[in-house]
Amino acid sequence: MTSYLSDYTLPNEKTISSDAEKALIKHLQPEYNKILYNSFPKENDLINVDYHNTIFYGFSDPITLTYKSGKIKGGEFEYDKDYISVESK
């Protein structure tokens, strides 16, 4: 049996950043974005082409994003930051 962790190659940074941005915009639904990614994730997005059922994106920058439904804050440590999850369809 092959070890999943030893054979797994992480997606490139551009792919991760792109998917994280789509997840954030879909979650926040900001009025100033023309594209709100309501159909995210699609077939070709990371969650559906990778081997996961759920991906969590954590915010490492010490910022707070305020939107209609609440706030999302970033932090240096796992217990000090918020996460957005994306589930496969």
Backbone bond lengths (Angstrom), bond angles and torsions (degrees), N, CA, C in turn:
res aa  C-N    CA-C-N  psi(-1)  N-CA   C-N-CA  omega(-1)  CA-C   N-CA-C  phi
1 M - - - 1.450 - - 1.529 108.87 -
2 T 1.300 117.08 136.72 1.455 122.32 -179.00 1.524 109.92 -87.37
3 S 1.304 116.55 138.88 1.455 121.12 178.79 1.522 109.97 -77.53
4 Y 1.312 116.14 123.57 1.460 121.33 -179.42 1.520 110.82 -60.62
5 L 1.317 117.78 -45.18 1.462 120.58 -175.63 1.516 113.13 -68.75
6 S 1.323 117.77 -35.91 1.466 118.80 -178.67 1.531 112.00 -77.49
7 D 1.328 117.98 -24.05 1.463 121.43 -179.28 1.527 113.09 -97.96
8 Y 1.299 117.55 -4.13 1.462 121.46 -175.82 1.527 110.54 -82.14
9 T 1.321 116.27 131.98 1.458 122.20 175.39 1.523 108.03 -109.22
10 L 1.312 116.30 126.29 1.463 119.97 179.71 1.522 110.96 -64.99
11 P 1.322 116.97 144.69 1.466 119.77 174.88 1.526 109.68 -63.92
12 N 1.319 116.37 159.10 1.466 118.43 -179.69 1.529 110.44 -71.27
13 E 1.319 114.79 162.14 1.464 121.57 -174.81 1.532 112.47 -61.71
14 K 1.323 116.67 -35.94 1.469 120.67 -179.97 1.531 110.79 -63.86
15 T 1.325 117.09 -42.31 1.461 121.66 179.17 1.520 110.71 -64.27
16 I 1.320 116.79 -45.35 1.465 121.01 179.87 1.526 110.37 -63.10
17 S 1.329 116.90 -46.05 1.467 121.02 -179.50 1.522 111.59 -62.01
18 S 1.316 116.60 -41.93 1.462 121.41 -179.62 1.524 110.95 -63.14
19 D 1.328 116.72 -46.29 1.459 120.26 179.74 1.525 111.48 -67.34
20 A 1.319 117.08 -39.12 1.467 120.47 178.50 1.528 110.60 -63.17
21 E 1.328 116.61 -40.13 1.466 120.77 178.60 1.527 110.59 -64.07
22 K 1.332 117.03 -44.35 1.468 120.48 178.65 1.526 110.68 -61.71
23 A 1.336 116.66 -42.92 1.468 120.99 179.83 1.526 110.84 -62.61
24 L 1.319 116.47 -42.86 1.464 120.96 -179.82 1.528 111.02 -64.63
25 I 1.318 117.14 -46.45 1.470 120.88 -179.86 1.528 110.63 -64.18
26 K 1.328 117.34 -41.19 1.463 119.61 178.82 1.527 110.29 -63.09
27 H 1.318 116.82 -40.29 1.464 121.18 -178.77 1.531 112.17 -69.67
28 L 1.327 116.46 -45.56 1.466 120.89 -176.00 1.524 113.55 -77.74
29 Q 1.348 116.48 -32.34 1.466 122.05 -176.00 1.534 111.79 50.12
30 P 1.340 118.28 53.82 1.467 120.72 -178.18 1.530 111.87 -68.60
31 E 1.306 115.52 143.02 1.462 121.31 -177.59 1.525 112.60 -67.08
32 Y 1.325 117.97 -26.56 1.465 121.41 -174.97 1.524 113.54 -84.36
33 N 1.335 119.14 -8.11 1.461 121.12 177.38 1.521 109.88 -88.09
34 K 1.324 116.73 130.42 1.460 120.59 177.68 1.524 110.80 -76.40
35 I 1.328 117.03 -33.78 1.463 122.38 178.79 1.524 107.70 -106.58
36 L 1.348 117.01 121.13 1.460 120.99 -176.35 1.526 113.37 -106.33
37 Y 1.321 118.43 0.53 1.469 123.38 176.57 1.530 112.35 52.41
38 N 1.322 117.22 44.69 1.458 120.71 -179.72 1.522 112.99 -62.84
39 S 1.318 117.96 -26.72 1.469 120.47 -179.28 1.529 112.16 -95.13
40 F 1.326 117.83 9.04 1.471 121.80 178.16 1.518 109.09 -71.39
41 P 1.310 120.51 138.15 1.459 127.56 -0.24 1.524 112.29 -87.99
42 K 1.311 114.79 143.94 1.462 121.57 175.81 1.525 109.42 -95.24
43 E 1.334 115.87 176.85 1.471 121.59 -178.06 1.518 113.62 -54.80
44 N 1.327 117.52 -38.21 1.460 120.35 -174.23 1.533 113.22 -92.68
45 D 1.334 118.53 5.38 1.457 120.73 176.66 1.525 109.93 -80.79
46 L 1.301 115.50 158.06 1.464 123.27 -171.26 1.523 113.86 -49.52
47 I 1.313 118.34 -45.99 1.463 121.29 -176.28 1.526 111.93 -60.52
48 N 1.307 117.71 -30.68 1.461 120.83 -177.28 1.524 114.04 -94.47
49 V 1.320 118.64 -12.11 1.464 120.13 176.89 1.526 111.19 -107.33
50 D 1.320 117.02 -6.63 1.453 121.79 179.80 1.534 108.61 -101.87
51 Y 1.309 117.10 -174.54 1.466 121.50 -174.23 1.522 112.58 -101.52
52 H 1.303 118.25 34.04 1.460 120.90 -175.58 1.522 111.30 -121.04
53 N 1.332 115.07 155.02 1.459 120.85 172.42 1.519 110.93 -95.30
54 T 1.336 115.68 -29.21 1.462 122.05 -178.96 1.519 109.35 -141.79
55 I 1.321 116.68 140.20 1.462 122.08 173.69 1.523 107.08 -124.62
56 F 1.336 116.38 134.61 1.463 122.14 176.56 1.519 109.14 -108.24
57 Y 1.323 115.80 130.69 1.461 121.63 175.10 1.522 107.54 -108.82
58 G 1.344 116.62 120.26 1.459 121.67 178.61 1.513 110.65 -102.99
59 F 1.308 116.13 150.81 1.463 122.24 -178.42 1.520 109.58 -101.55
60 S 1.327 116.39 109.30 1.463 122.18 -176.17 1.522 113.38 -87.89
61 D 1.318 117.99 -24.32 1.466 120.20 178.75 1.525 109.28 -71.99
62 P 1.324 117.73 138.44 1.471 120.43 -179.80 1.534 111.36 -76.64
63 I 1.338 115.44 69.35 1.463 120.96 -179.28 1.521 109.10 -125.39
64 T 1.306 116.50 163.09 1.458 122.10 172.44 1.522 107.89 -126.99
65 L 1.321 116.15 124.10 1.463 122.04 177.16 1.525 107.61 -102.07
66 T 1.310 116.86 123.02 1.457 121.90 -179.67 1.525 108.68 -104.86
67 Y 1.319 116.22 132.57 1.460 121.36 179.52 1.521 108.52 -141.86
68 K 1.316 117.87 178.14 1.471 122.30 -173.65 1.525 114.02 -51.85
69 S 1.325 116.90 -42.12 1.464 120.80 -173.64 1.523 114.18 -93.60
70 G 1.311 118.80 1.04 1.458 118.90 179.81 1.509 113.58 152.16
71 K 1.331 114.83 -146.47 1.466 121.32 -178.21 1.519 109.93 -136.86
72 I 1.319 115.19 151.23 1.460 122.68 171.31 1.518 105.57 -124.82
73 K 1.330 116.14 128.76 1.462 117.88 -179.44 1.512 110.90 -121.17
74 G 1.301 114.29 148.99 1.450 121.45 177.25 1.513 110.25 -103.55
75 G 1.319 115.45 160.76 1.456 120.62 179.03 1.511 110.42 -163.29
76 E 1.308 115.61 160.68 1.460 121.13 -176.94 1.527 112.43 -71.46
77 F 1.336 117.34 -32.44 1.460 121.67 -174.79 1.529 111.02 -108.67
78 E 1.337 116.97 155.90 1.466 122.26 -176.21 1.524 112.45 -56.12
79 Y 1.336 117.39 -39.87 1.459 121.20 -176.93 1.527 112.38 -77.22
80 D 1.314 117.07 -8.24 1.458 121.94 -172.85 1.532 112.83 -109.81
81 K 1.325 117.77 9.86 1.462 119.70 -176.52 1.514 111.06 -133.81
82 D 1.318 115.22 158.95 1.456 121.29 176.05 1.523 109.72 -95.45
83 Y 1.325 114.70 160.48 1.461 121.91 -178.79 1.520 109.81 -129.62
84 I 1.313 115.52 152.59 1.463 122.62 169.85 1.521 105.84 -117.56
85 S 1.320 116.68 135.00 1.464 119.57 178.79 1.525 110.10 -109.41
86 V 1.325 114.63 149.14 1.463 122.48 175.78 1.521 106.41 -127.78
87 E 1.328 116.49 127.77 1.458 121.02 179.50 1.520 109.83 -108.86
88 S 1.327 115.02 146.75 1.466 119.03 178.92 1.522 109.39 -69.22
89 K 1.325 114.75 153.45 1.475 119.93 179.97 1.499 110.08 -95.95
